[in-house]
């Protein structure tokens, strides 16, 4: 089972900024890998913010927003 990592971030953080964070954290380049951010089984567009996802998917604040990512 993969380990979970948590990131406390502002609601204004965009998916694009989150992707850049992942590229830097794991020292990979966009030329070598494409990173996709996923929420509730849906691929998120770069222009969405964390707040957009919370509103669009009716997040109930019961638990953390859990994003997944994959690289290809």
PDB file with SEQRES, HELIX, SHEET and CRYST1 records, atoms N, CA, C and O in Angstrom:
SEQRES   1 A   72  UNK UNK UNK UNK UNK UNK UNK UNK UNK UNK UNK UNK UNK          
SEQRES   2 A   72  UNK UNK UNK UNK UNK UNK UNK UNK UNK UNK UNK UNK UNK          
SEQRES   3 A   72  UNK UNK UNK UNK UNK UNK UNK UNK UNK UNK UNK UNK UNK          
SEQRES   4 A   72  UNK UNK UNK UNK UNK UNK UNK UNK UNK UNK UNK UNK UNK          
SEQRES   5 A   72  UNK UNK UNK UNK UNK UNK UNK UNK UNK UNK UNK UNK UNK          
SEQRES   6 A   72  UNK UNK UNK UNK UNK UNK UNK                                  
HELIX    1 AA1 UNK A   15  UNK A   25  1                                  11    
HELIX    2 AA2 UNK A   50  UNK A   56  1                                   7    
SHEET    1 AA1 3 UNK A  42  UNK A  43  0                                        
SHEET    2 AA1 3 UNK A  35  UNK A  39 -1                                        
SHEET    3 AA1 3 UNK A  68  UNK A  71 -1                                        
CRYST1    1.000    1.000    1.000  90.00  90.00  90.00 P 1           1          
ATOM      1  N   UNK A   1       0.848  -1.176   0.000  1.00  0.00           N  
ATOM      2  CA  UNK A   1       0.000   0.000   0.000  1.00  0.00           C  
ATOM      3  C   UNK A   1       0.895   1.241   0.000  1.00  0.00           C  
ATOM      4  O   UNK A   1       1.808   1.345   0.819  1.00  0.00           O  
ATOM      5  N   UNK A   2       0.636   2.189  -0.922  1.00  0.00           N  
ATOM      6  CA  UNK A   2       1.452   3.401  -0.960  1.00  0.00           C  
ATOM      7  C   UNK A   2       1.231   4.253   0.291  1.00  0.00           C  
ATOM      8  O   UNK A   2       0.138   4.288   0.857  1.00  0.00           O  
ATOM      9  N   UNK A   3       2.290   4.933   0.700  1.00  0.00           N  
ATOM     10  CA  UNK A   3       2.166   5.800   1.870  1.00  0.00           C  
ATOM     11  C   UNK A   3       1.427   7.080   1.493  1.00  0.00           C  
ATOM     12  O   UNK A   3       1.504   7.545   0.356  1.00  0.00           O  
ATOM     13  N   UNK A   4       0.717   7.634   2.456  1.00  0.00           N  
ATOM     14  CA  UNK A   4       0.000   8.885   2.230  1.00  0.00           C  
ATOM     15  C   UNK A   4       0.853  10.040   2.718  1.00  0.00           C  
ATOM     16  O   UNK A   4       1.538   9.940   3.736  1.00  0.00           O  
ATOM     17  N   UNK A   5       0.800  11.124   1.987  1.00  0.00           N  
ATOM     18  CA  UNK A   5       1.488  12.339   2.378  1.00  0.00           C  
ATOM     19  C   UNK A   5       0.461  13.450   2.411  1.00  0.00           C  
ATOM     20  O   UNK A   5      -0.467  13.481   1.603  1.00  0.00           O  
ATOM     21  N   UNK A   6       0.633  14.352   3.342  1.00  0.00           N  
ATOM     22  CA  UNK A   6      -0.308  15.454   3.508  1.00  0.00           C  
ATOM     23  C   UNK A   6       0.393  16.771   3.256  1.00  0.00           C  
ATOM     24  O   UNK A   6       1.566  16.943   3.590  1.00  0.00           O  
ATOM     25  N   UNK A   7      -0.335  17.691   2.666  1.00  0.00           N  
ATOM     26  CA  UNK A   7       0.190  19.019   2.373  1.00  0.00           C  
ATOM     27  C   UNK A   7      -0.856  20.027   2.806  1.00  0.00           C  
ATOM     28  O   UNK A   7      -1.977  20.028   2.299  1.00  0.00           O  
ATOM     29  N   UNK A   8      -0.491  20.874   3.735  1.00  0.00           N  
ATOM     30  CA  UNK A   8      -1.376  21.955   4.149  1.00  0.00           C  
ATOM     31  C   UNK A   8      -1.139  23.111   3.188  1.00  0.00           C  
ATOM     32  O   UNK A   8      -0.026  23.629   3.091  1.00  0.00           O  
ATOM     33  N   UNK A   9      -2.187  23.513   2.479  1.00  0.00           N  
ATOM     34  CA  UNK A   9      -2.021  24.560   1.472  1.00  0.00           C  
ATOM     35  C   UNK A   9      -3.228  25.492   1.481  1.00  0.00           C  
ATOM     36  O   UNK A   9      -4.303  25.117   1.950  1.00  0.00           O  
ATOM     37  N   UNK A  10      -3.049  26.708   0.963  1.00  0.00           N  
ATOM     38  CA  UNK A  10      -4.163  27.658   0.921  1.00  0.00           C  
ATOM     39  C   UNK A  10      -5.214  27.246  -0.114  1.00  0.00           C  
ATOM     40  O   UNK A  10      -4.911  26.541  -1.076  1.00  0.00           O  
ATOM     41  N   UNK A  11      -6.429  27.690   0.096  1.00  0.00           N  
ATOM     42  CA  UNK A  11      -7.528  27.365  -0.810  1.00  0.00           C  
ATOM     43  C   UNK A  11      -7.329  27.955  -2.199  1.00  0.00           C  
ATOM     44  O   UNK A  11      -7.928  27.477  -3.163  1.00  0.00           O  
ATOM     45  N   UNK A  12      -6.511  28.971  -2.314  1.00  0.00           N  
ATOM     46  CA  UNK A  12      -6.260  29.610  -3.604  1.00  0.00           C  
ATOM     47  C   UNK A  12      -5.202  28.911  -4.440  1.00  0.00           C  
ATOM     48  O   UNK A  12      -4.905  29.355  -5.549  1.00  0.00           O  
ATOM     49  N   UNK A  13      -4.627  27.826  -3.932  1.00  0.00           N  
ATOM     50  CA  UNK A  13      -3.605  27.090  -4.670  1.00  0.00           C  
ATOM     51  C   UNK A  13      -4.234  26.444  -5.898  1.00  0.00           C  
ATOM     52  O   UNK A  13      -5.262  25.775  -5.795  1.00  0.00           O  
ATOM     53  N   UNK A  14      -3.625  26.640  -7.042  1.00  0.00           N  
ATOM     54  CA  UNK A  14      -4.169  26.062  -8.276  1.00  0.00           C  
ATOM     55  C   UNK A  14      -3.612  24.664  -8.495  1.00  0.00           C  
ATOM     56  O   UNK A  14      -2.588  24.286  -7.926  1.00  0.00           O  
ATOM     57  N   UNK A  15      -4.301  23.916  -9.322  1.00  0.00           N  
ATOM     58  CA  UNK A  15      -3.842  22.575  -9.686  1.00  0.00           C  
ATOM     59  C   UNK A  15      -2.485  22.672 -10.368  1.00  0.00           C  
ATOM     60  O   UNK A  15      -1.625  21.819 -10.149  1.00  0.00           O  
ATOM     61  N   UNK A  16      -2.281  23.684 -11.181  1.00  0.00           N  
ATOM     62  CA  UNK A  16      -0.990  23.879 -11.844  1.00  0.00           C  
ATOM     63  C   UNK A  16       0.124  24.069 -10.816  1.00  0.00           C  
ATOM     64  O   UNK A  16       1.203  23.496 -10.967  1.00  0.00           O  
ATOM     65  N   UNK A  17      -0.117  24.858  -9.784  1.00  0.00           N  
ATOM     66  CA  UNK A  17       0.884  25.060  -8.740  1.00  0.00           C  
ATOM     67  C   UNK A  17       1.152  23.762  -7.978  1.00  0.00           C  
ATOM     68  O   UNK A  17       2.287  23.486  -7.590  1.00  0.00           O  
ATOM     69  N   UNK A  18       0.117  22.981  -7.769  1.00  0.00           N  
ATOM     70  CA  UNK A  18       0.272  21.692  -7.103  1.00  0.00           C  
ATOM     71  C   UNK A  18       1.128  20.753  -7.962  1.00  0.00           C  
ATOM     72  O   UNK A  18       1.969  20.024  -7.437  1.00  0.00           O  
ATOM     73  N   UNK A  19       0.914  20.774  -9.262  1.00  0.00           N  
ATOM     74  CA  UNK A  19       1.738  19.975 -10.171  1.00  0.00           C  
ATOM     75  C   UNK A  19       3.204  20.408 -10.096  1.00  0.00           C  
ATOM     76  O   UNK A  19       4.105  19.570 -10.046  1.00  0.00           O  
ATOM     77  N   UNK A  20       3.432  21.712 -10.089  1.00  0.00           N  
ATOM     78  CA  UNK A  20       4.803  22.220  -9.993  1.00  0.00           C  
ATOM     79  C   UNK A  20       5.463  21.771  -8.694  1.00  0.00           C  
ATOM     80  O   UNK A  20       6.650  21.446  -8.674  1.00  0.00           O  
ATOM     81  N   UNK A  21       4.691  21.756  -7.613  1.00  0.00           N  
ATOM     82  CA  UNK A  21       5.201  21.283  -6.333  1.00  0.00           C  
ATOM     83  C   UNK A  21       5.650  19.822  -6.453  1.00  0.00           C  
ATOM     84  O   UNK A  21       6.728  19.463  -5.980  1.00  0.00           O  
ATOM     85  N   UNK A  22       4.831  18.990  -7.080  1.00  0.00           N  
ATOM     86  CA  UNK A  22       5.161  17.571  -7.242  1.00  0.00           C  
ATOM     87  C   UNK A  22       6.404  17.403  -8.105  1.00  0.00           C  
ATOM     88  O   UNK A  22       7.276  16.594  -7.787  1.00  0.00           O  
ATOM     89  N   UNK A  23       6.492  18.161  -9.194  1.00  0.00           N  
ATOM     90  CA  UNK A  23       7.690  18.098 -10.036  1.00  0.00           C  
ATOM     91  C   UNK A  23       8.947  18.431  -9.221  1.00  0.00           C  
ATOM     92  O   UNK A  23       9.964  17.745  -9.325  1.00  0.00           O  
ATOM     93  N   UNK A  24       8.866  19.478  -8.419  1.00  0.00           N  
ATOM     94  CA  UNK A  24      10.024  19.878  -7.617  1.00  0.00           C  
ATOM     95  C   UNK A  24      10.316  18.887  -6.493  1.00  0.00           C  
ATOM     96  O   UNK A  24      11.475  18.553  -6.248  1.00  0.00           O  
ATOM     97  N   UNK A  25       9.288  18.423  -5.818  1.00  0.00           N  
ATOM     98  CA  UNK A  25       9.452  17.505  -4.690  1.00  0.00           C  
ATOM     99  C   UNK A  25      10.146  16.216  -5.110  1.00  0.00           C  
ATOM    100  O   UNK A  25      11.030  15.725  -4.409  1.00  0.00           O  
ATOM    101  N   UNK A  26       9.752  15.676  -6.239  1.00  0.00           N  
ATOM    102  CA  UNK A  26      10.296  14.404  -6.698  1.00  0.00           C  
ATOM    103  C   UNK A  26      11.390  14.566  -7.750  1.00  0.00           C  
ATOM    104  O   UNK A  26      11.859  13.588  -8.332  1.00  0.00           O  
ATOM    105  N   UNK A  27      11.789  15.811  -7.985  1.00  0.00           N  
ATOM    106  CA  UNK A  27      12.872  16.135  -8.915  1.00  0.00           C  
ATOM    107  C   UNK A  27      12.684  15.493 -10.291  1.00  0.00           C  
ATOM    108  O   UNK A  27      13.589  14.857 -10.832  1.00  0.00           O  
ATOM    109  N   UNK A  28      11.493  15.678 -10.830  1.00  0.00           N  
ATOM    110  CA  UNK A  28      11.199  15.210 -12.184  1.00  0.00           C  
ATOM    111  C   UNK A  28      10.881  16.421 -13.055  1.00  0.00           C  
ATOM    112  O   UNK A  28      10.618  17.510 -12.545  1.00  0.00           O  
ATOM    113  N   UNK A  29      10.905  16.228 -14.351  1.00  0.00           N  
ATOM    114  CA  UNK A  29      10.640  17.336 -15.264  1.00  0.00           C  
ATOM    115  C   UNK A  29       9.386  17.049 -16.078  1.00  0.00           C  
ATOM    116  O   UNK A  29       9.039  15.893 -16.317  1.00  0.00           O  
ATOM    117  N   UNK A  30       8.709  18.116 -16.501  1.00  0.00           N  
ATOM    118  CA  UNK A  30       7.529  17.929 -17.354  1.00  0.00           C  
ATOM    119  C   UNK A  30       7.871  17.255 -18.682  1.00  0.00           C  
ATOM    120  O   UNK A  30       7.009  16.634 -19.304  1.00  0.00           O  
ATOM    121  N   UNK A  31       9.116  17.374 -19.113  1.00  0.00           N  
ATOM    122  CA  UNK A  31       9.533  16.733 -20.360  1.00  0.00           C  
ATOM    123  C   UNK A  31       9.641  15.217 -20.188  1.00  0.00           C  
ATOM    124  O   UNK A  31       9.406  14.462 -21.132  1.00  0.00           O  
ATOM    125  N   UNK A  32       9.996  14.777 -18.986  1.00  0.00           N  
ATOM    126  CA  UNK A  32      10.165  13.345 -18.731  1.00  0.00           C  
ATOM    127  C   UNK A  32       8.850  12.668 -18.331  1.00  0.00           C  
ATOM    128  O   UNK A  32       8.595  11.526 -18.712  1.00  0.00           O  
ATOM    129  N   UNK A  33       8.019  13.377 -17.563  1.00  0.00           N  
ATOM    130  CA  UNK A  33       6.773  12.809 -17.052  1.00  0.00           C  
ATOM    131  C   UNK A  33       5.658  13.842 -17.117  1.00  0.00           C  
ATOM    132  O   UNK A  33       5.893  15.044 -16.992  1.00  0.00           O  
ATOM    133  N   UNK A  34       4.449  13.355 -17.314  1.00  0.00           N  
ATOM    134  CA  UNK A  34       3.274  14.215 -17.217  1.00  0.00           C  
ATOM    135  C   UNK A  34       2.573  13.851 -15.908  1.00  0.00           C  
ATOM    136  O   UNK A  34       2.286  12.681 -15.659  1.00  0.00           O  
ATOM    137  N   UNK A  35       2.302  14.846 -15.080  1.00  0.00           N  
ATOM    138  CA  UNK A  35       1.616  14.628 -13.807  1.00  0.00           C  
ATOM    139  C   UNK A  35       0.170  15.070 -13.950  1.00  0.00           C  
ATOM    140  O   UNK A  35      -0.105  16.170 -14.429  1.00  0.00           O  
ATOM    141  N   UNK A  36      -0.758  14.209 -13.532  1.00  0.00           N  
ATOM    142  CA  UNK A  36      -2.182  14.526 -13.530  1.00  0.00           C  
ATOM    143  C   UNK A  36      -2.673  14.527 -12.094  1.00  0.00           C  
ATOM    144  O   UNK A  36      -2.314  13.643 -11.316  1.00  0.00           O  
ATOM    145  N   UNK A  37      -3.498  15.519 -11.729  1.00  0.00           N  
ATOM    146  CA  UNK A  37      -4.100  15.600 -10.401  1.00  0.00           C  
ATOM    147  C   UNK A  37      -5.546  15.130 -10.532  1.00  0.00           C  
ATOM    148  O   UNK A  37      -6.267  15.544 -11.439  1.00  0.00           O  
ATOM    149  N   UNK A  38      -5.958  14.256  -9.608  1.00  0.00           N  
ATOM    150  CA  UNK A  38      -7.264  13.615  -9.689  1.00  0.00           C  
ATOM    151  C   UNK A  38      -8.011  13.811  -8.374  1.00  0.00           C  
ATOM    152  O   UNK A  38      -7.429  13.717  -7.294  1.00  0.00           O  
ATOM    153  N   UNK A  39      -9.310  14.085  -8.485  1.00  0.00           N  
ATOM    154  CA  UNK A  39     -10.180  14.140  -7.312  1.00  0.00           C  
ATOM    155  C   UNK A  39     -11.471  13.420  -7.655  1.00  0.00           C  
ATOM    156  O   UNK A  39     -12.071  13.685  -8.696  1.00  0.00           O  
ATOM    157  N   UNK A  40     -11.898  12.525  -6.803  1.00  0.00           N  
ATOM    158  CA  UNK A  40     -13.135  11.751  -6.991  1.00  0.00           C  
ATOM    159  C   UNK A  40     -13.168  11.069  -8.359  1.00  0.00           C  
ATOM    160  O   UNK A  40     -14.218  10.979  -8.995  1.00  0.00           O  
ATOM    161  N   UNK A  41     -12.010  10.595  -8.797  1.00  0.00           N  
ATOM    162  CA  UNK A  41     -11.927   9.888 -10.070  1.00  0.00           C  
ATOM    163  C   UNK A  41     -11.923  10.776 -11.287  1.00  0.00           C  
ATOM    164  O   UNK A  41     -11.940  10.277 -12.412  1.00  0.00           O  
ATOM    165  N   UNK A  42     -11.900  12.092 -11.094  1.00  0.00           N  
ATOM    166  CA  UNK A  42     -11.931  13.040 -12.209  1.00  0.00           C  
ATOM    167  C   UNK A  42     -10.606  13.780 -12.341  1.00  0.00           C  
ATOM    168  O   UNK A  42     -10.043  14.246 -11.351  1.00  0.00           O  
ATOM    169  N   UNK A  43     -10.123  13.880 -13.553  1.00  0.00           N  
ATOM    170  CA  UNK A  43      -8.917  14.637 -13.859  1.00  0.00           C  
ATOM    171  C   UNK A  43      -9.225  16.120 -13.717  1.00  0.00           C  
ATOM    172  O   UNK A  43     -10.193  16.611 -14.298  1.00  0.00           O  
ATOM    173  N   UNK A  44      -8.408  16.838 -12.947  1.00  0.00           N  
ATOM    174  CA  UNK A  44      -8.682  18.261 -12.693  1.00  0.00           C  
ATOM    175  C   UNK A  44      -7.914  19.150 -13.665  1.00  0.00           C  
ATOM    176  O   UNK A  44      -6.734  18.912 -13.925  1.00  0.00           O  
ATOM    177  N   UNK A  45      -8.584  20.181 -14.207  1.00  0.00           N  
ATOM    178  CA  UNK A  45      -7.894  21.129 -15.083  1.00  0.00           C  
ATOM    179  C   UNK A  45      -6.922  22.007 -14.289  1.00  0.00           C  
ATOM    180  O   UNK A  45      -7.135  22.261 -13.104  1.00  0.00           O  
ATOM    181  N   UNK A  46      -5.875  22.459 -14.937  1.00  0.00           N  
ATOM    182  CA  UNK A  46      -4.834  23.261 -14.295  1.00  0.00           C  
ATOM    183  C   UNK A  46      -5.358  24.542 -13.655  1.00  0.00           C  
ATOM    184  O   UNK A  46      -4.807  25.004 -12.656  1.00  0.00           O  
ATOM    185  N   UNK A  47      -6.409  25.115 -14.217  1.00  0.00           N  
ATOM    186  CA  UNK A  47      -6.886  26.404 -13.713  1.00  0.00           C  
ATOM    187  C   UNK A  47      -7.759  26.289 -12.461  1.00  0.00           C  
ATOM    188  O   UNK A  47      -8.037  27.304 -11.823  1.00  0.00           O  
ATOM    189  N   UNK A  48      -8.190  25.101 -12.100  1.00  0.00           N  
ATOM    190  CA  UNK A  48      -8.966  24.922 -10.866  1.00  0.00           C  
ATOM    191  C   UNK A  48      -8.097  25.219  -9.650  1.00  0.00           C  
ATOM    192  O   UNK A  48      -6.898  24.940  -9.643  1.00  0.00           O  
ATOM    193  N   UNK A  49      -8.722  25.789  -8.621  1.00  0.00           N  
ATOM    194  CA  UNK A  49      -8.050  25.964  -7.336  1.00  0.00           C  
ATOM    195  C   UNK A  49      -8.610  24.933  -6.355  1.00  0.00           C  
ATOM    196  O   UNK A  49      -9.603  24.267  -6.647  1.00  0.00           O  
ATOM    197  N   UNK A  50      -7.977  24.808  -5.212  1.00  0.00           N  
ATOM    198  CA  UNK A  50      -8.473  23.911  -4.174  1.00  0.00           C  
ATOM    199  C   UNK A  50      -9.898  24.314  -3.787  1.00  0.00           C  
ATOM    200  O   UNK A  50     -10.752  23.456  -3.566  1.00  0.00           O  
ATOM    201  N   UNK A  51     -10.148  25.613  -3.708  1.00  0.00           N  
ATOM    202  CA  UNK A  51     -11.484  26.115  -3.370  1.00  0.00           C  
ATOM    203  C   UNK A  51     -12.501  25.724  -4.439  1.00  0.00           C  
ATOM    204  O   UNK A  51     -13.625  25.344  -4.110  1.00  0.00           O  
ATOM    205  N   UNK A  52     -12.124  25.811  -5.705  1.00  0.00           N  
ATOM    206  CA  UNK A  52     -13.021  25.393  -6.789  1.00  0.00           C  
ATOM    207  C   UNK A  52     -13.429  23.936  -6.615  1.00  0.00           C  
ATOM    208  O   UNK A  52     -14.605  23.596  -6.742  1.00  0.00           O  
ATOM    209  N   UNK A  53     -12.467  23.088  -6.327  1.00  0.00           N  
ATOM    210  CA  UNK A  53     -12.748  21.661  -6.149  1.00  0.00           C  
ATOM    211  C   UNK A  53     -13.694  21.459  -4.970  1.00  0.00           C  
ATOM    212  O   UNK A  53     -14.630  20.664  -5.054  1.00  0.00           O  
ATOM    213  N   UNK A  54     -13.455  22.175  -3.874  1.00  0.00           N  
ATOM    214  CA  UNK A  54     -14.312  22.054  -2.684  1.00  0.00           C  
ATOM    215  C   UNK A  54     -15.767  22.419  -3.012  1.00  0.00           C  
ATOM    216  O   UNK A  54     -16.691  21.745  -2.557  1.00  0.00           O  
ATOM    217  N   UNK A  55     -15.968  23.470  -3.791  1.00  0.00           N  
ATOM    218  CA  UNK A  55     -17.325  23.885  -4.147  1.00  0.00           C  
ATOM    219  C   UNK A  55     -17.956  22.980  -5.208  1.00  0.00           C  
ATOM    220  O   UNK A  55     -19.114  22.585  -5.077  1.00  0.00           O  
ATOM    221  N   UNK A  56     -17.209  22.658  -6.239  1.00  0.00           N  
ATOM    222  CA  UNK A  56     -17.752  21.866  -7.342  1.00  0.00           C  
ATOM    223  C   UNK A  56     -18.165  20.473  -6.878  1.00  0.00           C  
ATOM    224  O   UNK A  56     -19.191  19.948  -7.309  1.00  0.00           O  
ATOM    225  N   UNK A  57     -17.367  19.882  -6.003  1.00  0.00           N  
ATOM    226  CA  UNK A  57     -17.646  18.518  -5.551  1.00  0.00           C  
ATOM    227  C   UNK A  57     -18.339  18.479  -4.192  1.00  0.00           C  
ATOM    228  O   UNK A  57     -18.379  17.428  -3.552  1.00  0.00           O  
ATOM    229  N   UNK A  58     -18.875  19.587  -3.751  1.00  0.00           N  
ATOM    230  CA  UNK A  58     -19.649  19.682  -2.499  1.00  0.00           C  
ATOM    231  C   UNK A  58     -18.940  19.029  -1.320  1.00  0.00           C  
ATOM    232  O   UNK A  58     -19.504  18.191  -0.616  1.00  0.00           O  
ATOM    233  N   UNK A  59     -17.699  19.434  -1.125  1.00  0.00           N  
ATOM    234  CA  UNK A  59     -16.905  18.916  -0.018  1.00  0.00           C  
ATOM    235  C   UNK A  59     -17.566  19.311   1.294  1.00  0.00           C  
ATOM    236  O   UNK A  59     -17.906  20.479   1.481  1.00  0.00           O  
ATOM    237  N   UNK A  60     -17.754  18.371   2.199  1.00  0.00           N  
ATOM    238  CA  UNK A  60     -18.489  18.616   3.432  1.00  0.00           C  
ATOM    239  C   UNK A  60     -17.640  18.965   4.638  1.00  0.00           C  
ATOM    240  O   UNK A  60     -18.179  19.089   5.738  1.00  0.00           O  
ATOM    241  N   UNK A  61     -16.345  19.128   4.482  1.00  0.00           N  
ATOM    242  CA  UNK A  61     -15.421  19.473   5.570  1.00  0.00           C  
ATOM    243  C   UNK A  61     -15.371  18.415   6.671  1.00  0.00           C  
ATOM    244  O   UNK A  61     -14.851  18.676   7.756  1.00  0.00           O  
ATOM    245  N   UNK A  62     -15.895  17.250   6.406  1.00  0.00           N  
ATOM    246  CA  UNK A  62     -15.853  16.175   7.396  1.00  0.00           C  
ATOM    247  C   UNK A  62     -14.441  15.603   7.471  1.00  0.00           C  
ATOM    248  O   UNK A  62     -13.977  15.216   8.544  1.00  0.00           O  
ATOM    249  N   UNK A  63     -13.767  15.552   6.338  1.00  0.00           N  
ATOM    250  CA  UNK A  63     -12.398  15.055   6.284  1.00  0.00           C  
ATOM    251  C   UNK A  63     -11.590  15.943   5.346  1.00  0.00           C  
ATOM    252  O   UNK A  63     -12.119  16.881   4.750  1.00  0.00           O  
ATOM    253  N   UNK A  64     -10.314  15.637   5.225  1.00  0.00           N  
ATOM    254  CA  UNK A  64      -9.449  16.409   4.335  1.00  0.00           C  
ATOM    255  C   UNK A  64      -9.845  16.182   2.883  1.00  0.00           C  
ATOM    256  O   UNK A  64     -10.377  15.129   2.531  1.00  0.00           O  
ATOM    257  N   UNK A  65      -9.582  17.177   2.045  1.00  0.00           N  
ATOM    258  CA  UNK A  65      -9.708  16.958   0.603  1.00  0.00           C  
ATOM    259  C   UNK A  65      -8.568  16.047   0.204  1.00  0.00           C  
ATOM    260  O   UNK A  65      -7.407  16.343   0.486  1.00  0.00           O  
ATOM    261  N   UNK A  66      -8.881  14.961  -0.438  1.00  0.00           N  
ATOM    262  CA  UNK A  66      -7.849  13.989  -0.801  1.00  0.00           C  
ATOM    263  C   UNK A  66      -7.684  13.956  -2.313  1.00  0.00           C  
ATOM    264  O   UNK A  66      -8.558  13.499  -3.050  1.00  0.00           O  
ATOM    265  N   UNK A  67      -6.540  14.454  -2.745  1.00  0.00           N  
ATOM    266  CA  UNK A  67      -6.208  14.431  -4.177  1.00  0.00           C  
ATOM    267  C   UNK A  67      -5.272  13.262  -4.432  1.00  0.00           C  
ATOM    268  O   UNK A  67      -4.507  12.856  -3.557  1.00  0.00           O  
ATOM    269  N   UNK A  68      -5.343  12.740  -5.620  1.00  0.00           N  
ATOM    270  CA  UNK A  68      -4.407  11.714  -6.074  1.00  0.00           C  
ATOM    271  C   UNK A  68      -3.652  12.294  -7.252  1.00  0.00           C  
ATOM    272  O   UNK A  68      -4.087  13.263  -7.875  1.00  0.00           O  
ATOM    273  N   UNK A  69      -2.524  11.691  -7.543  1.00  0.00           N  
ATOM    274  CA  UNK A  69      -1.810  12.085  -8.738  1.00  0.00           C  
ATOM    275  C   UNK A  69      -1.226  10.859  -9.393  1.00  0.00           C  
ATOM    276  O   UNK A  69      -0.976   9.840  -8.749  1.00  0.00           O  
ATOM    277  N   UNK A  70      -1.019  10.978 -10.664  1.00  0.00           N  
ATOM    278  CA  UNK A  70      -0.348   9.903 -11.387  1.00  0.00           C  
ATOM    279  C   UNK A  70       0.595  10.552 -12.371  1.00  0.00           C  
ATOM    280  O   UNK A  70       0.372  11.671 -12.834  1.00  0.00           O  
ATOM    281  N   UNK A  71       1.639   9.838 -12.678  1.00  0.00           N  
ATOM    282  CA  UNK A  71       2.556  10.342 -13.694  1.00  0.00           C  
ATOM    283  C   UNK A  71       2.623   9.338 -14.833  1.00  0.00           C  
ATOM    284  O   UNK A  71       2.510   8.129 -14.632  1.00  0.00           O  
ATOM    285  N   UNK A  72       2.805   9.861 -16.007  1.00  0.00           N  
ATOM    286  CA  UNK A  72       2.889   8.976 -17.175  1.00  0.00           C  
ATOM    287  C   UNK A  72       3.912   9.520 -18.130  1.00  0.00           C  
ATOM    288  O   UNK A  72       4.146   8.931 -19.185  1.00  0.00           O  
TER     289      UNK A  72                                                      
END                                                                             
